[in-house]
């Protein structure tokens, strides 16, 4: 099937470059698509075909389903890889790709739908025995009923959109006085961001760690869990530093979660890459957060410690290969890998900083890997997520990986706009991070402390 396959990459920047590279290594022809803002992207020259699909706003290009299907027809593409973001977790679009006679490189649409709706995902997690925290059903319009639901969970709690992700619309209510205003704001943000204002409540886990488990399944019922990543370093509920493996958590606890996740996904036959995300509290307990039914931004750290290619594996499984033929049986993590996301944003408040890349020099060296879709001279616009590049290192141990990553970030030279490199270095150098005592509030605490010292 590979010989007759041509895959359109329905995405942009770093993930488009990453998928195109994987396709080239597999010997599969690729089709890149691009908007007006991305017409000079370096990966366009790496693809076998490149098709212009519209103006810079995502709604007119990367979310324009008609333009994507037209590009497939024009180039003879037989499959579509959605990357991450944009249409990657849209079950209706995935079904349209399949109904048109093409291969969707991702899970079956029913999985995308089931896990994309957060309360349905919680129900599934509970049904298969995964640990979950206290939470509510979808919130009704009746304020008094909402207040009663919140009281039954207990404060503090977090208001969350039932659809979508990326931290958008997630707001904390410390007490009952703050609840209804938080819900009103969250509804507005969710409606604007995801087209749905459905919300639910969850108990707030104070200073947890964010631990996620990489899963992969094939079309024949085989499931494997490829260990974990620690994604605790975040700003505004969005990750900026990730590592594999998670420091300081007993491996037996990790193994229990891996086995439970595999059992749960095997019940319904999950059939692609995915990530089960958990919170890990200060008492040493896991609780289910959500499942992402796609390739993750931070997949590279898992690849580095396992010596595998997850993107190639995802593609081969979508084309009908068996998991046992795609990955070795005896995988185990070797060494330590850390990824830092370089964003076009300032290091004090993490505000976006669009502009032209007047200099763009990425670090090079042994065991340093850079994933980017930019080059010098390109404009970084307000239309998309401001991620410029991912810098990934792999070393024999965590201490050496930290040293190597700091050196790599200091070697990076970007001019023409602000970046978060200074903040990344501050966080990685902090005592809490170097000791492995990480949590989801650490990044903001470190940066705020640095800001106070400068004031």
Steps between C-alpha positions, in 0.01 A plus 500: 500500500790740572611494134167639381462745789543876488432692821385858535622670818212720614702722731783748521832591662689252723251215480470528120878487472512202736239297311655579162837378628343175621329447165823561312678241715219252431520569127141628488426809285374800695283803432553817703235768522563861590327829567613844391689542830694176446589537132874515582505214751811283452321165513302579183809417297531163676155382392429342162216746440405828666152650461382848595172471691402854599557819691683512833207465745461133592130502410595586142784248472586223745139470619360531147385144435401569138847632421662194657283257303565695181876476568466123544315466170745722312808312622357149508549466874346185645541572873504797736714560808343770722803567724390656828264791556270630224291203373694221671228429758194578291303173464270639230796596282670164560183323387481719187855397409406134539168538315689656209697176471819629661701387803488721808831468684356492849251305710152402388257795515301341783809511721564864414140583588491295820825637648460852361199561721647532848205373704459201268873435537463509880212255477712265289794531741276413793349204312839339437635562850734792441535730803298820474448800726169646612307674226158588362287425199439776245388817674132595468380857447349508850743692727368341817554150365853596398571631849374176651719296262802707600428452870487124452849507344653752738721805452734594349386369166565561133248588230582320176358492144357162405653534154829642379829517683825695530395653831250733334203576723639324807437725800544446873224577751648519848164539669127537435524876458725451195314208344231659282727771362760236411232296323380802304853580382575135423182465292598801292856374446385148415238621255752722326775239499311176431153593381344346812441654842445166677686493832558269793670525841795312646662510839821704484816304561747739665850507351473162329736351248373444148594148392394363164525151354577438134275234351491333161258245360443332166193395304525142633447564871862525611574780750825615658578775748842651429566632849454854622599864461504772765334812361464696823677818387220711357377852457125569473438124509720455190822298511837660434747237630450123483720206589519122490508326732322668794756569775449367850189285451532138601518285187259249650231773516566585136473134404162467673366795301643368173331163552167657597502733200578214262214291644254788469584588139502136399132468598392705198801459271676835487677506164761778472730727697352666805589640839328438832563796727497476879556728795730369773432659838726563797365188672626281216164433335415516129175636361381499139503840328426438132602303194639655184429290192789626288873553474626718786728804474734332750522160330872554433616432855339156491666432166838598641492272805354204309690539173184480284309718253143553619392689189614223269329249730176699489508510120580131458218397733253723313604322181410165652822366652500310828651654811723196554659564160541873563664512845744269684363289785760591761490879516621664821608861567869574463645820642302821536350747253368853553321730255468877524247687287627832367211741453479845345400660828665704771667332797330713765127458434497249212314740270519418125765690306441488123761637262754418229779252574805713430725229645409136558793283602413171667741299715697213349695221665501138597169387654333836425189487284305799371148490358388818325308626201663842485808655341661843501294765322162346573226693676356359823139614485215530744298242310649186657648361818832685557713183529826560314698184572544204729849431632543139616804348670583144599767407755597202719328655803276793597777715643696483177186563295434819700855624443478420131163671454614821671806508274283442193261782594790737556632408157169599341487845336166648399459868412212713377256403773494399865527136608456307824857363496603699808201363695575145388856524629382651830259213552743224404768646727266536798559286805153343483547391140853366538390299805203359312255668739279627217133594486264685268542838675881492503562687174295803602649499851857506365429772244308717745784470750748609231276793407488613865880493521527718191240751629 
